[in-house]
Amino acid sequence: MSVNKSTKKGGGRLKEALGILGVLVAAFGIIYGILNIPSCEREEPPHKAEKVWAKVTDTETGITYIECPDGYGPTQVNPERVFMECTEGNSTLKFYEIRDTDTSRFIALKEVNGYTVYRAESVTAPSIRSFTTGTARLYMAGATVPIDYFYTKEAAGGDAELDGTAYINMVVDAFSGGGVSSATGDWGEKNNFSIWLTSKDFPGLYYKVEFKVDVNGAAYLYDRVTEKLVSAPKALVAKIVGPN
């Protein structure tokens, strides 16, 4: 009799253990299935929008965005997150989140050759002075990797050799006065650069200024936002292309 009771107890424990094991296996299967759902299925779908000329309205939030000039750009977008989309003709326009930037302020439209920034109507487009530049990146025309940086004293952290405040101020101050109607000649084929100004007040965005030299050797700065052309300060020319 005692042997039978022991056998029954052993069988009960085995069933109990198998039951627990079954529950664990089922739970593991559920967790595994959730983790392997494609990320696009787990994320919220893009907001739907309606576009009229240079304005696009998020139909979910009601925010209307305005297309910005070419001189503004995103330093980096999140390519895996389409924030908003709409149709225009036979095309689907996709708007992306700009990293470190609130989507209620700025978003970026994917174009063939890059991105176009859109700002909310409630946001005032910054001027080159109100942009409060923290650093400046110098690029050769058409390049995507900077060849030099200019840092403000704050960004340089007290390092006198890295402090490029004077050069940043030269770029900004050059546009405070009157400009010139045109260059003295056609643009030359060399010594053409882009300067991307970045700002802690507008993280995720850059403000583009072009540095150009014409065939006669005259150097200029061109504000891509305002389309203003000014003569480049001599000290800045020496810094970028060297003394004549």
N, C-alpha and C positions, 0 to 999 in steps of 0.2 A: 504493500500500500504506500509506503513512504517513497518507494522508487517512482511510482506513478505520479505522486504529487510533485516530486522533483522534476520529472519530465515535463509536466504541465507548466510548472513555473518557468522552466528553461524555454519552453515554446512561447510562453507569453512575453518573456523578455526579448526574445528574438523578433517577434512580431512588432513589439514596441520600438525596438531599434530600427527595424526596417521602415516603420512608419515615419520616424524622425528623419531617417536618411532620405525617404521620399520627399518629405517637406523641404528639406535642404536642397535637394536636386531641383525641385520645382522652382524654389526661390532663386537659385542660381541661374536657372534658365530664363526667368523673367528679367533679372538684372542684366544678364548677357544680351538679351534681346533689346532692352532699352538702350544699352550702351552702343549697340551696333545699328541703331536707326540712323540713317544719314543725317548729318547736321542740318541740311537744308529743310528736312522734315520737322526737326525739333524747333527751329527758329520761327519767329513770327514772320508771316508773309510780308512783302513790301507794301508800304502804304500806296494807295491809288491816288493819282493826281490828275489835274487838268491844266493844260498849258495853253496860254493865249499870248502870242508873240514872245516877248522877253520875260514874261511872268509865268510862274507855275504855282498852283495852289494844292496843298496837301488836303485831300477831301476828308481825312480822318481828324487832323488837328486844326484845320482851318487856316493854317499859316500860309501866307503868300510869299514866295521868294522871287527876287529880282536878279536877272543875269548881271554879273559884274564884268567890268572891262578885263581885257586880256592880261593886264598888269598884276592882277591878283591870282594867286594859285595856291593849291594845297601842297604842303610839304610832304604829306603822306596820307593816303586814304586806306580804308579797310576794304580790300578787294573781295572779301568773302561775305560782305554784308551790304546787300542792296537795300537801301533805306526806303526808297520811293521810286515808282515808275509810272510812266504814262505813255500813251501812243501819240504819235505825230505822223499823219499820213500812214505809210506802211511800215514805219519804224517804231520800235519800242525804246523809249528813252529811260536810261537807268541812272538814278541819283544815288551817290554813295555817302556814307559817313566820312567825315574828315577826322582823323585821329586827334585826340585832345581838344576837340571842338564840339560844342553843344549843337545838336541838329536843329534846335529851335532858332539858331543864329545863322549858321552856314552849312551848306551841303555842296557836293561836287557832282556835276554831270559828266559822265564818261563820253569822251569824244574820240574820233579816230586817232588824233595825235596827242592825246592827253586829257586834261580835265578842265572844265569851266566852272568857276565858283559862282554859286548863287547865295545871296544874303536875304534874310528875312526883311520884310518891309519896315519892321520896327527898328532895325539895326542901321545905324549911320555908317556909310562906307568911309573907312579911315583915309585921311590924306597922308602924304608921305611924312608929315611932321607929327600928326596925331597917332601914327602907327607906333611911335616910341620904340624905335629899333633897338634890339639887344645885340644882334650879331649881323654880319653881312657875309654872304658867300659869293666868291668870285668864280664864274664859270667861263670857259671858252665858249664861243658861240656854238650852239647846238649840242654841247656836251651835257652829260648828266652827273658827272663827278666834279665837285669843286676843286679848283687848283690853289685856292687861298681863302683865308678867313680873316675878317676884321671883327674884333671883340670890343665891346664897351669896357670901361674900367671895372664895372660890376661883374660882367661876364668873365673878364680876365682874372678875376680873383686877386687883384693886386699885383699880378705879374706885369712889370713894366714892358717887357719885350712883347707880350701878347696884346697889350692895350692898343687898340686901333681906333679909339674914340675920335681922334682928330680926323681920320679918313671917313668914318661914318658921318661925322658932322659936315664934312666937305660935300658929300653926296646930298644930304638933306638940305643944307643951306644954299646949295647952288640953285635950287628951284624957288627960293624965296623972292628973287627979283624977277626982272623981265627976261624973257627968253629971246631966241633968235628965230628968224623966219625960216632959215634953211642953212645948210652947210655951204662951204665955199666951193664944193665940188662933189662928185659922186663918192660913195663910200668905198674905201679901200678894201682889199681882199684879206687883210690881216689886221691884227690888233682890234678885233671886235669881241667884246665880252658882255656877259650878263651879270648883273649884281642882284642877288636875292636878299632883300632885307627881311629879317625875321623879328618877331616881337613877343614878349611875355604877355602883353595885353591881348594879343590875338594869336594864341598858340595854334599851331596847325596850318597857319597861312604864311605866305611870303608876298612881298611887294617888289615887283621887278622894275629895275632901272637898267637901261642898256648903255654901255660905253662903246663909242664908235669913233673911228678916225677916218677922215676923208682922204682922197688921193693927194691933197695938198699938205697933209700932215696935221691938219687942225682936228683937235679932239673935242668930243661932245658927250653929254649925258642926255639920255632920252627917257622921260617918264612914261612908261607904258600905260599908266592909268589915265593921266591927263593929256597925253600926247604932246607934252611940252618938251622942247629942245633947248638946251642951254650949253654954253661953253664949259668944258670941264676944267676945274682948277688945276693949275700947273703942278702943284704938289701931288695931287691925285694921279695925274698922268705919269709923273716920275715914278710913283709907287707901283703902278700897274704895268707900264711898258718900259720903264727905265728912262733916264735923262736923254734928251735929244743929242 
